[in-house]
């Protein structure tokens, strides 16, 4: 029996920042709890950070509103940032004066920011498998490391026999 989690989103369109710069801030909040994401956005020293903070606040308000309308019991403390995207918007073509009467063309990029929140479920089983994987990898690396010095010493013995 699959339990469907409800997503709550908010969008900020036509923001005057390039998508690449917006992704720097959005990647900081991806996968974090809402409270931690709001604090991260509030203290990030990027020009787009206040917009991301406002967008997160709007997504939380949307979640509260939709949950109230549908009569769903929503725990805001269990919400996390499921996706945070910066899609490219339209480009504004501009011209800059250049030497000898020429003109250089350049483009001002715009972004469409999308944040979606979801309620965190029971993720205990996935955490156990993630913890076990590094142990298996380190054991394999240790086994390889033990084999490597034996080969080097055999090569040194062969070199000394030839001399």
C-alpha positions in Angstrom: 0.0 0.0 0.0 1.8 3.1 -1.2 1.3 6.3 0.8 1.2 9.4 -1.4 2.9 12.4 0.0 1.4 15.8 -0.7 3.7 18.5 -2.2 3.3 22.2 -1.6 5.0 24.6 -4.0 5.6 28.3 -4.5 7.1 30.0 -7.6 8.9 33.3 -8.1 9.0 34.2 -11.8 11.0 36.7 -13.8 13.7 37.3 -11.1 16.6 39.5 -12.2 19.3 37.0 -11.5 20.9 34.4 -13.7 19.8 30.8 -13.0 23.4 29.8 -12.3 23.6 32.3 -9.4 20.2 31.4 -8.1 21.2 27.7 -8.0 24.0 28.5 -5.6 21.5 29.5 -2.9 18.9 26.9 -3.8 21.4 24.0 -3.6 22.2 25.1 0.0 18.5 24.6 1.1 17.7 21.5 -0.9 16.8 18.5 1.3 16.9 20.5 4.5 14.1 20.9 7.0 12.0 24.1 6.5 13.3 25.8 9.7 16.9 25.1 8.8 16.4 26.2 5.2 14.8 29.5 6.3 17.8 30.2 8.6 20.2 29.3 5.8 18.5 31.6 3.4 18.3 34.4 5.9 22.1 34.4 6.6 23.4 33.7 3.1 25.2 36.7 1.6 23.9 36.5 -1.9 21.6 39.1 -3.6 19.0 36.4 -4.3 18.9 35.0 -0.8 16.1 37.3 0.5 13.9 36.3 -2.5 14.6 32.6 -1.7 13.7 33.3 2.0 10.4 34.9 0.9 9.7 32.1 -1.5 10.2 29.5 1.3 7.9 31.4 3.6 5.3 31.5 0.8 5.6 27.7 0.3 5.0 27.1 4.0 2.0 29.4 4.0 0.7 27.6 0.9 1.1 24.3 2.8 -0.8 25.6 5.8 -3.6 27.0 3.6 -4.0 23.9 1.5 -3.9 21.6 4.5 -6.6 23.8 6.2 -8.8 23.7 3.1 -8.6 19.9 2.7 -8.8 19.2 6.4 -5.4 17.4 6.4 -3.4 17.4 9.6 -0.1 19.0 8.7 3.0 19.1 11.0 5.0 22.1 9.8 8.1 20.9 11.7 8.2 17.7 9.5 8.2 19.7 6.2 11.4 19.7 4.2 12.5 21.2 0.9 11.9 18.4 -1.6 12.9 20.3 -4.8 14.4 23.8 -5.4 14.8 24.7 -9.0 16.0 27.7 -10.9 14.8 27.5 -14.5 15.8 29.9 -17.2 13.4 32.7 -18.1 13.4 35.0 -21.1 16.5 36.9 -21.8 16.7 40.7 -22.2 18.9 41.7 -25.1 20.9 44.8 -24.4 23.6 46.8 -26.3 26.7 48.3 -24.8 28.7 51.1 -26.4 32.1 49.9 -27.7 35.1 51.7 -29.1 35.1 53.3 -32.5 31.3 53.7 -32.7 30.6 50.0 -32.5 28.2 48.3 -30.2 28.5 45.0 -28.2 25.4 43.0 -27.6 24.9 41.2 -24.3 22.0 39.4 -22.6 20.5 39.9 -19.1 19.3 36.6 -17.9 16.1 36.1 -15.9 15.1 33.1 -13.7 12.0 31.3 -12.6 12.4 29.9 -9.1 10.4 26.9 -7.9 10.4 25.5 -4.4 8.3 22.5 -3.4 7.9 21.2 0.2 6.8 17.7 1.3 6.2 16.1 4.7 9.1 13.9 5.8 8.1 10.2 6.2 9.8 7.4 8.0 13.3 7.3 6.5 14.9 4.9 9.0 15.4 2.0 6.6 17.2 4.1 4.0 19.6 5.6 6.6 20.7 2.1 7.7 21.6 1.1 4.2 23.5 4.3 3.7 25.6 3.7 6.8 26.4 0.1 5.8 27.7 1.0 2.3 30.8 3.0 3.4 31.9 0.2 5.7 31.9 -2.3 2.9 33.8 0.1 0.7 36.5 0.8 3.3 36.9 -3.0 3.9 37.5 -3.5 0.2 40.0 -0.6 0.1 41.9 -2.0 3.1 42.1 -5.4 1.4 43.5 -3.8 -1.7 46.0 -1.8 0.3 47.3 -4.9 2.0 47.9 -6.6 -1.4 49.8 -3.6 -2.9 52.9 -3.6 -0.6 53.4 -7.4 -1.2 53.7 -6.8 -5.0 56.2 -4.0 -4.5 58.4 -6.1 -2.2 58.5 -8.9 -4.8 59.5 -6.4 -7.4 62.4 -5.2 -5.2 63.6 -8.7 -4.6 63.7 -9.4 -8.4 65.6 -6.1 -8.9 68.2 -7.1 -6.2 68.7 -10.6 -7.7 69.5 -9.1 -11.1 72.2 -6.8 -9.6 
